[in-house]
Amino acid sequence: MVSCIALVLALATTGVTAWTAEPAQPVPPTQRAASTGERLVGAYYYPWYYKERWTNEPVCNTPALGWYTSDDRKVAAEHIRFAKQADIDFFLVSWLKADGREGKNLKDAVLPELASANFRFALLYETPLALDTPAGKPIDLAAKLTDGKAASGKPAEGNPAHSPTAGDRMVEHFDHLADTYLKHPQYLRFGGKAVVTVYLVRDMINAGAYLKSIRQRMSDRGIDLYLIADVIYWESPDKLDWAFLKEHFQAVTAYNMYYRPKFLDAVQKQFKSADSAARAQGMRLIPNVMPGYDDTPLRGTERVTINRRRGQFYRENWGVASAFVGPDQPFLLITTFNEWHEGTEVEPSTEYGDMYLKLTRELTAGIRGR
């Protein structure tokens, strides 16, 4: 666990500026962009760090805060102050399971600091990790669970043939999210609707009935959802099931386009096509931007990387993504604040200091009120 003294020393030795917490301001009853037209910049945030993970899963850069643990409220407080320095409006927080380390870290360490700092957040539902489905495989929500547990995650009882499905577990997960987070004063709302991004919707099958159930159960709790589908990748948007997307989601996004030759040109073309297809359905594309990409320490040197070029790639990627932000689509998402294992972090590091906080603040100013 990182001590307060260690945090101060890390900041002092890496060129990262320390500052005191800003005084809390009253929270408006509805999401700010709905009333002022301001563009909102969010960053994916991961509360999944602990000593063993840093040891067993190597990264290409080193956090300025050292090898921190996400159960430390001091770390969460520093992260929020970093985000405010960068003029980031909210964290899009990764959520896996209520009883896992990540869920406990969010509830016990991150959430109190979000409330204290008057900083907003939304949730990223990590579909394959939450449902224990294999990475890179279709996510069949109608498939029976094979872990011997009921949808709640508790040991199953009775006839195994009556075991719940992955979709049943997802429905119960959203019940937990509603009861724990979605009515929180700091929770991000757009047009009065609670914003939730669902990861890897493009891999889902047999999902419609469960998504319909989720929305109904949320409505019964007085919660209207603004659901964002992570569905844009390199497949032509014309091949997506837009009838399904329109029925269950309000917007589509791309978490990480990873790599193609002439990457930024390819991303611009894909975003343009996706934006046109989404608008034809009354939906919107929410673009993402990355500072770079390097997961070779974790996944091997044969992996293709995206060179940061000392911030120039970030500038160019921002120029592509920001073109899709406007009066009727106010969001831009940064991939990521602190996904160190894929080298997409803008959090201060020993290698770059607070360069990416300063760049983010500069680039964010360019889309405010445009």
N, C-alpha and C positions, 0 to 999 in steps of 0.2 A: 504493500500500500504506500502511495506517495504521500509524504508528510508535507505540511505547509512550508517548512524550511526548504525542503527539496524542490518544491515548486518555484520558490523565489530564486533559488540558486540556478535552476534550469533556465528561468527567464533571463536572468542576468548574464549568463554565459552564452546565450544563443542570439542575442540581439532582439528578443521579443519584448515589447513594451508592456510593463505591468501597469494596472490602473485599479482604482477602487470601483466597487459595484455602483451602478447607477441607481438612483432612488426609484422605487416602484411608482408607476403611474396607473391611474384607474384603467381597467380593462373595458373597452367598448363592448356593448351587447352583441354586435355583429362584426364580422370580419372587416378589417380596415379598408381593403381594396374595394369592397362593395359600396362604401360611402364616399371615398375620396378619389377613386380612380388610380390609386398608386399601384405600381407594379410590385409584386412580392417575389422575393428570392428566398428559396428554401435550400437546405443542404441535407443530404442523407446522413444520418447519424447512427453509430453502432455502439451500444452499451455492452459489448461482448468481450471485453479484454480482461485477462487475468494472467498471473505469472506463467502458468503452464502454456498458455497459448502463445505468448511471446517467445517462449523457449522452443516450442515444438513446431511453430509455423513461422519461418523467417520472413523478414520484410526487407525492402530495398532502402528505405529511409528510416531515420530514428526520430521519434517524437521529442520535441523540445522539453516536454514534461517528464521524459524518461519512460521506462516500461511500466506505465500506470495500470491500475486496476479500476474497472468501471463501477465497482461498489463503493468508491471513495467519493463522497459528496464534494470534497475540495476540488477534485478533478472535474466533476460536472460543472462546478461554479466557474472554473477557469475556462472550460470549453464555451460556456455561454458568454463569458466576457470576450473571448476571442471572436465569437460570432457577431457580437455587437460591434466590435472594432471593425469587422469586415462589412458591416451594414447588411448582414444576413437577417431576414425577418423571422424565420422559423426553422426548427429541426424537423425532418421527416424521419422519425425514430423507428429503427428496425425492431419488430416484435416477433418472437418465435413461440414461446409457451409461457403460461402463467407461472408454472412451477420450476422453470429452468433458471439458470443464472441470469440470462439476459432479461427475462421478465422481472425478476426480483431486483436487478440493478436499476431498471427503469423506474419501478415503483418506489423503491426505498432510497435511491441515491439521486437519480436524475430528476424525477418529478418534483421533489421538494425544492430543488434549486431552480427549476423552471418557474415554479410559483413564486419563489422569493425574488427572482430577477425580473418577473413580469415578462417572460419570454415565451413565445408561442411554440406549439409543437403539433404535429399530426403523426399518424402511424403508417408504417410500411408493413403490411401483413406478408411475412416471409413464407409463402405457400408451401414449397417443398420441405423446408426445415420444420415448419409448424406441423405438417401432416406426415412427416417421416417418409416421404416419397423419394425415390432415387433421382439424383440430379441428371438432367438431360433426357429424362423419360417423360412420356405423357402423364399428366396428373389426372387420374380418373377419380372424380369425386364420388362416383357410384360404387367404387371398389370397397369391399369389406376390409376393415382394419385387421391386421394380422399380428398385432403386438399384444394381444390378450387383454386389451383395455377397452373400456367403454369410451364414448365420445369425450367424456370429461377427463379422460386420462387415468381414471381409477380402474382397478382390476375389474374385468368383466365377469358377470355372473350369468348362470343359466345356459341355455343352448347356444353353442358357438355359431350355429346357423343364423341366429338372430343378432349377431354382432353388428354394431353400427358401421356406417360407411365413413370414408374420409370426409365426405360432405357434411355428415352429421357432426363430426368433430369440428369442422370449420364453423358451422352454425353456433356451436357452443363456445368456440373461441370468441366469436363476435358478441355473444351474450356477455362474456367476461370483459371484453373491451368496452362495451356500453356501460356496464356497471362500474368500471374502474377508471376509464379515461375520457370517454366521448362527451361527457357532460362537464368536464373540468373547465374552470374559468379560462385557463390558458390554451384550451384546445382550439385549433385552427378551424374556423368556419368560413365558408364562402356562400354568400347569399343565404345565411342562416343554416347551412348544411355542414355537417361534420365531415371533414376531408379525410379519406382513407385511400391509400394506394395499395393495390393488390399485385404482388409480384408474380411474374411469369403466367399471366392469364393466357398468353399465347400457347402454353402447353396444356391448358385445362381441357378436359372433355367431360361431358355429362354434368355440367355445372349449373345449368339454368334453374332447375328446381331449388337448388340449395341457395343460390344467390337471391332468388325470389323470397325464400323463407327468411333469409337474413334481413332483407329490407323490411319485410312485414314485422319481424320481431323487434327491429329497431324502431319502427313506427309505433308499435305498441308501447314502447318506452318513451315516446315523445321525441325520437331522434330521426331526423331526415339525413340521409347520407349523400355526400358528393363523392362517388367512387371513381377512382382513376385506375385504368387498366394498363399494366405494363405489358404491352402487346406489340410495340413497334420494334422490329429488328430488320433483318435484311430481306425477308420475304416481301414480295410486292404487296403494298397495302390493299390492292384490288382483290387479293385472294383471301383477305380476312373476312370473318363472318360478321359483317356490320349490323345485321339484324339482331344478332345476339348481343353485340356490344351496345347498341342503342338501347336495348331493353333493360340492360342491367348497369350500365356505366354512364357517367356524364362526360368523361374525357379519357384520352389515351396518352401514353407516354412511352419513352424508351429509357430504361435504366442505364444501359451501357451498350453502345453500338460495337464496342471492342475494335475490330480492325478490318479495313479493306484498303487496297491500293488507292491512292489519291483520296485519303480518308475523308477530309473535310468536304471535298466536292461530292463524294458519295453520300455523306450525311445530309448535306444540304438538299440533294436531290430526293433522298428518302423522306426527309421532314416535309418537303414541299408536297410530295405525293400524299403523305399521310394526313397533312393538314387539309388538303383539298377533299380527301375521302371522308375525313371526320366532319368537316363543315357541311358536307352534303347530307349528313345524318343529324344535323343540329348539335354535333359534339365539337370538341376542341382538342387540338394537339398541345400538350404541355412539353416543351423541349427540355433537353438536358445539356449540360456542358461539363467537360472534364479538364483537369489541368494536365493530364497525361495518363499513361497506363504502364505498369510494370509488375507482373506477378511471377517473374522468372525465379526469384528465390524460393517460392512456394511450389510452383508447378513445372519448373524445368526451363533450361536455357533455350529450348526449341520454340518457346512461346514468343510471339511477336509483341514488341513493345511499342508504345507511342512516346517518343522523346518529348520531354517538357520544353526543351529549348529555352531554358531560363525564363519561362513565362510567356514566350511568344506563341506557343501552341494554344495556351489558355485564351490569350487575346483573340486569336483567330477563330477558335471554337466558339467563343462568346459572340463574336460577330455573326456567325452562322445561326446560332440558337436564338439570339435576341430578336432576330427578324420576325420570329413567330410569337412575340409578346406584344400585346396591344390592348386597346380599350375593352375588347370583349374576351380577352384571354390574358389575365394579369400575372401568370405564374412562370417562373423559370427555376429549374432544379439543378443544383450542383451535385454531380457525382464525383467526389463525396466530401463530407467534412473530415471523416476519419476512417476510411476503409484502407488501412495501411497494407493489408496483404495483397491488394491489387494495385497499390501505388497510385491511387486516385485522390489522396487526401490533400486538403488545403490547410489543415491544421498545421501550426508551426512545427518545423523540424530543425534538427541540427544542420542539415544540408542547405536549407533555404531560409532559415529564420522565419520572419513573418512576411516574407515577400508575397505570399498568396493571399494573406489577409488584406494587404494594401492593394493588391491588384483587384481583388474582389470588390473592395470599397470603390475603387476608381471605376470599374466596369459597371457596377450596379448604378452608380450615379448617372451613367449614360442612358439608362432605360427608364429612370424615374419620371413619371408624368409625361412620357412620350406619346 
